Amino acid sequence: MMISPLSVACTVMQFMETSLPFNATELSNQDRLRVADMMIEARKWPGATIGADVVAGAYIGERNRDRLIDARANDVKSYLKQLGIDENAIWINKLTFTEDMARNGNGDLDLRQIAIQLVPLCERGCGYLCNDPRVMPTSNAIR
């Protein structure tokens, strides 16, 4: 019988998603505060630069989807830059939500056109963050 050594992995990130009113392009003040709170937490990551992975989307039933997606992406990117994230560390994924993607298991519309995930960027890997008492991992896995 072979016993595996203990392995520890964690995920360090800050995440939020939000629903916008149909055809709206800007984050609400409440959403901006949520993102600012995420940045406060992300700044606690010692030795890490902050990156942002963003999904900016539009529902197939919204008007002028392509322009709407671009406007939403630009609004989020501009705000993240204001908060201090380098433009080159912001990755935008543009998406059109189909009917199937926008409905929950009950068939009700459950649409979140914006998702923002802040991630640490570390020159030699971010594994050290898992054991840093200043950092609250979002998940841990022990094998």
C-alpha positions as CSV (number, residue, x, y, z in Angstrom):
1,M,0.0,0.0,0.0
2,M,1.3,3.4,-1.0
3,I,0.5,6.5,1.0
4,S,0.5,9.8,-0.8
5,P,2.3,12.7,0.8
6,L,0.0,15.5,1.9
7,S,-0.7,18.0,-0.9
8,V,-2.3,21.3,-0.3
9,A,-3.7,23.6,-2.9
10,C,-5.7,26.8,-2.6
11,T,-7.4,29.4,-4.8
12,V,-6.9,33.0,-4.0
13,M,-9.2,35.4,-5.8
14,Q,-12.0,37.9,-5.4
15,F,-15.2,37.4,-7.4
16,M,-18.4,39.1,-8.1
17,E,-21.1,39.0,-10.8
18,T,-24.0,41.3,-11.3
19,S,-27.2,41.8,-13.3
20,L,-27.7,45.1,-15.2
21,P,-31.0,46.5,-16.3
22,F,-31.7,45.6,-19.9
23,N,-29.7,47.8,-22.3
24,A,-27.8,49.5,-19.4
25,T,-24.1,49.9,-19.9
26,E,-22.7,51.0,-16.5
27,L,-22.1,49.4,-13.2
28,S,-24.3,50.7,-10.4
29,N,-22.8,52.6,-7.5
30,Q,-23.5,49.5,-5.4
31,D,-21.6,47.3,-7.8
32,R,-18.7,49.8,-7.9
33,L,-18.5,49.7,-4.1
34,R,-18.5,45.9,-4.2
35,V,-15.5,46.0,-6.7
36,A,-13.8,48.6,-4.5
37,D,-14.2,46.2,-1.5
38,M,-12.7,43.4,-3.6
39,M,-9.7,45.6,-4.4
40,I,-9.2,46.3,-0.7
41,E,-9.0,42.6,0.0
42,A,-6.8,42.0,-3.1
43,R,-4.3,44.6,-1.9
44,K,-3.7,42.4,1.1
45,W,-2.0,39.8,-1.2
46,P,1.7,40.4,-0.4
47,G,4.1,40.5,-3.3
48,A,1.4,40.1,-5.8
49,T,0.2,42.3,-8.6
50,I,-3.6,42.3,-9.2
51,G,-5.1,41.1,-12.4
52,A,-8.7,41.1,-13.5
53,D,-10.6,38.6,-15.6
54,V,-13.8,40.1,-16.8
55,V,-16.8,38.7,-18.6
56,A,-18.9,41.5,-20.3
57,G,-22.0,40.1,-21.9
58,A,-25.4,40.9,-23.3
59,Y,-28.5,38.8,-23.4
60,I,-29.7,37.9,-26.9
61,G,-32.9,39.9,-26.2
62,E,-31.1,43.1,-25.6
63,R,-30.8,45.8,-28.3
64,N,-27.6,46.5,-30.1
65,R,-25.8,43.6,-28.4
66,D,-22.3,44.2,-29.9
67,R,-22.3,47.9,-28.9
68,L,-23.7,47.0,-25.6
69,I,-21.1,44.4,-24.9
70,D,-18.3,46.9,-25.9
71,A,-19.7,49.6,-23.7
72,R,-20.0,47.3,-20.7
73,A,-16.5,46.1,-21.2
74,N,-15.1,49.6,-21.5
75,D,-17.0,50.8,-18.4
76,V,-15.6,47.9,-16.3
77,K,-12.1,48.3,-17.7
78,S,-12.1,52.0,-17.1
79,Y,-13.2,51.5,-13.5
80,L,-10.6,48.8,-12.8
81,K,-7.9,51.1,-14.2
82,Q,-9.1,53.9,-11.8
83,L,-8.7,51.5,-8.9
84,G,-5.1,50.9,-9.9
85,I,-5.1,47.7,-12.1
86,D,-2.7,47.9,-15.0
87,E,-4.4,47.9,-18.4
88,N,-2.3,45.0,-19.5
89,A,-3.5,42.9,-16.5
90,I,-7.2,43.3,-17.4
91,W,-8.5,40.5,-19.7
92,I,-12.0,41.0,-21.2
93,N,-14.1,38.1,-22.4
94,K,-17.1,39.2,-24.5
95,L,-20.1,37.0,-24.5
96,T,-23.7,36.9,-25.9
97,F,-26.0,35.0,-23.6
98,T,-28.4,32.7,-25.4
99,E,-31.8,31.7,-24.0
100,D,-30.4,28.5,-22.6
101,M,-27.5,30.3,-20.9
102,A,-29.7,33.0,-19.4
103,R,-32.3,30.6,-17.8
104,N,-32.0,28.8,-14.5
105,G,-33.3,25.3,-13.8
106,N,-36.8,26.6,-13.4
107,G,-36.8,28.3,-16.7
108,D,-36.7,31.8,-15.1
109,L,-34.4,34.5,-16.6
110,D,-31.3,34.6,-14.3
111,L,-29.0,36.9,-16.1
112,R,-25.7,38.3,-14.9
113,Q,-24.1,40.3,-17.7
114,I,-20.9,41.3,-15.8
115,A,-18.5,39.0,-13.9
116,I,-15.3,40.3,-12.4
117,Q,-12.6,38.0,-10.9
118,L,-9.5,39.6,-9.3
119,V,-6.5,37.3,-9.3
120,P,-3.0,37.5,-7.9
121,L,-0.1,37.7,-10.4
122,C,3.1,36.6,-8.9
123,E,6.5,36.5,-10.6
124,R,7.5,33.1,-9.2
125,G,4.0,31.6,-8.7
126,C,1.5,32.4,-6.0
127,G,1.6,29.2,-3.9
128,Y,3.1,31.1,-1.0
129,L,-0.2,33.0,-0.6
130,C,-1.9,29.8,0.6
131,N,0.0,29.9,3.9
132,D,0.1,33.6,4.4
133,P,-2.0,34.6,7.4
134,R,-3.0,37.9,5.8
135,V,-4.6,36.1,2.9
136,M,-8.0,34.4,3.0
137,P,-8.1,31.6,0.3
138,T,-11.4,31.1,-1.4
139,S,-10.9,27.4,-1.5
140,N,-8.6,24.7,-0.1
141,A,-8.1,21.2,-1.2
142,I,-6.2,18.6,0.7
143,R,-5.4,15.2,-0.7
